[in-house]
Amino acid sequence: MKEWDIRKELEKIQEHNPFTHLGDAVYTLLYRAIIRMDVSADEVLSDTDLARKLNISRTPIRNALQKLQEDGLIIRSAGQGYLPAPLLREECAQLMEARLAVEGQAALRAADRISEKQLAAREQYDDSLCSPAAAIHHTRCAGQYLAHRLHPDLLHRGQPGL
């Protein structure tokens, strides 16, 4: 796990809700790290190491790890600690189906709600990607464009009242 911000992230979680139990805050921290894939598939999560990195006792960490195991996000590794649970092919297919359904609905809602000014800005941005000067950049960054620009725009514009 990325050590550079693990303690800071725990502090942010606690600041957001100061009445959260420490075990719940650790659960949230580890849950986010696993979902964001900040924890590699072969990285062992040990209560001792996490306690040292977070400068807290092992009890809230053990509670968080147990809850993560119950939720199916980690598996116990004999004598080592815990590992992120592998994502099965069937689960990947289900996630992709859900993603397609959500993105399709977001695109439909965004198309109904987009203003002329927003449409012109989107078209100008799209044209800049397709210019000869940007052709090489566009092919390398098409996935990043979709993930970081298009999807948030669609989700934002698909929100009720926007």
Secondary structure, 3 states (H helix, E strand, C coil): CCHHHHHHHHHHHHHHCCCCCHHHHHHHHHHHHHHCCCCCCCCCECHHHHHHHHCCCHHHHHHHHHHHHHCCCEEEECCCEEEECCCCHHHHHHHHHHHHHHHHHHHHHHHHHCCHHHHHHHHHHHHHHCCHHHHHHHHHHHHHHHHHHHHHHHHHHCCCCC
